[in-house]
Structure formats: structure tokens, C-alpha cells
Amino acid sequence: MNRQSFGPPSMRAEERGWRTAGLLVDVAGRVLPATVQPCASCDGEDLGDTCPAFLTCPTCKAAPQQRCRRPSGHTAEQWHRRRVRAADLKDQRREEDGDTTLPARWADTQRAPTPVRGT
């Protein structure tokens, strides 16, 4: 499994610059495309990993393609941490199953802890 040779970026613009320059790779070591398509699940970009909006939020139960909700019922500004962690765990399973289309993880990013099953 390959990792990015540096990173993570401090800003999204920096990541876009690295991608445009051909410096980012997928887990198989192939250079990632210079441009990305809009994400079908959220208002961001489809980077090839699992978008948290693709999943139901374990915290607020927001359905896929819906924003997380605050306890007041208002839209949250960010995804809940558990939703982001669930997306990361899905990517880890994809990686373990041999999916080589995922972007390589950042050099200093650790994997999310695998939850204990049956608890």
C-alpha cells in the first residue's frame, strides 16, 4: 500500500495544487487525475474516497445526502465526527479488500481504530 510522500496539506488549495502538479497518488502508486468531478453526495469534490454524505450519520441519523443536524434541528456546519470516522472505516475495508482506486493516505495519517464487533 502506497502513501503520499508528504502531507497532509494545510489548505484545500494546496491539495489541489499538488494534484494538478501530479504529486498525489492512489494506493497502487498511480498518479491521481489532475482534475476532480463534483461529489454526487455533497457540495464538495469527489476525491475517490468515501464521502461522509454517502452514509447515514450515526450521531444525528441524517440520511445519506443530507447534512448533519444539530440537537436543535438546525443544519450543522460540519459532518459529525462519527460520520467521518465511519467513512474512513469504509475506506479501510475497501483497501483491505484490494480496492486500488482509493487515494493513498497522507504520510503521517494513522488509520482509524477498528471497532470491536459485538459490543
NUKEFI-240161 format. One line per 3 residues: their letters; for each residue x, z, y of C-alpha. Coordinates in Angstrom, 1 decimal. Layout:
<atoms>
a> X:Z:Y; ...
</atoms>
This chain:
<atoms>
mnr> 0.0:0.0:0.0; 1.4:-1.1:3.3; 1.2:1.0:6.6
qsf> 1.6:-0.2:10.1; 5.2:0.1:11.1; 4.3:2.2:14.2
gpp> 1.3:3.7:15.9; -1.4:4.7:16.4; -1.9:3.2:19.8
smr> -2.8:5.4:22.8; -5.4:3.0:24.1; -7.6:0.2:22.6
aee> -6.0:-2.3:24.9; -2.6:-1.5:23.3; -4.0:-2.1:19.8
rgw> -5.5:-5.5:21.0; -2.1:-6.4:22.4; -0.3:-5.6:19.1
rta> -3.0:-7.6:17.2; -2.6:-10.6:19.5; 1.2:-10.4:19.1
gll> 0.8:-10.5:15.3; 2.3:-7.0:14.8; -0.6:-5.5:12.8
vdv> -1.1:-6.0:9.0; -3.6:-5.3:6.3; -2.9:-3.2:3.2
agr> -1.5:-6.2:1.4; 1.0:-6.8:4.3; -0.7:-9.9:5.7
vlp> -0.8:-10.2:9.5; -4.3:-9.4:10.8; -6.1:-12.1:12.8
atv> -5.3:-12.1:16.5; -9.0:-12.0:17.5; -11.8:-9.9:16.1
qpc> -15.5:-10.5:15.9; -18.2:-8.2:17.3; -19.3:-5.5:14.8
asc> -22.7:-6.1:13.2; -23.4:-2.4:13.2; -22.4:-1.1:16.6
dge> -21.3:-2.3:20.0; -17.6:-2.4:19.1; -15.3:-4.8:17.3
dlg> -15.2:-5.5:13.6; -11.7:-4.4:12.7; -12.2:-4.8:8.9
dtc> -12.6:-1.1:8.2; -15.9:0.7:7.6; -17.8:1.2:10.8
paf> -19.4:4.7:11.1; -22.6:3.0:12.2; -22.8:1.3:8.8
ltc> -23.5:4.8:7.3; -26.3:7.4:7.7; -24.9:10.3:9.7
ptc> -24.6:13.4:7.5; -24.9:15.6:10.6; -27.9:14.3:12.5
kaa> -29.3:12.0:9.8; -29.2:9.0:12.2; -29.9:5.8:10.1
pqq> -27.4:3.0:9.8; -27.1:1.0:13.0; -28.5:3.9:15.0
rcr> -26.4:6.1:17.4; -25.9:9.7:16.5; -28.2:12.2:18.1
rps> -27.5:15.5:19.9; -29.6:18.5:18.8; -31.7:17.9:22.0
ght> -32.6:14.5:20.6; -30.6:12.6:23.2; -28.1:9.9:22.1
aeq> -24.7:11.3:21.5; -21.7:9.7:23.4; -19.6:9.6:20.2
whr> -20.1:9.4:16.4; -20.3:12.8:14.8; -17.0:13.8:13.1
rrv> -18.6:13.9:9.6; -19.9:10.4:10.0; -16.4:9.2:11.0
raa> -14.9:11.1:8.1; -17.5:9.5:5.7; -16.4:6.1:6.9
dlk> -12.8:7.0:6.3; -13.5:8.2:2.8; -15.4:5.0:2.1
dqr> -12.3:3.1:3.2; -10.1:5.3:0.9; -12.3:4.4:-2.0
ree> -12.2:0.7:-1.1; -8.4:1.0:-1.0; -8.3:2.8:-4.4
dgd> -10.5:0.1:-5.8; -7.9:-2.5:-4.8; -9.5:-3.9:-1.6
ttl> -6.6:-5.5:0.2; -8.6:-6.7:3.2; -8.5:-3.4:5.0
par> -6.2:-2.9:7.9; -3.2:-0.9:7.0; -3.3:2.7:8.1
wad> -1.2:3.9:11.0; 2.3:5.1:10.1; 1.5:8.7:11.0
tqr> -2.2:8.9:9.9; -3.0:11.1:6.9; -5.8:10.4:4.5
apt> -9.0:12.4:4.8; -9.3:15.2:2.3; -11.3:14.1:-0.7
pvr> -14.4:16.3:-1.0; -14.8:18.4:-4.2; -17.7:16.9:-6.2
gt> -20.5:19.0:-7.5; -20.4:21.6:-4.7
</atoms>
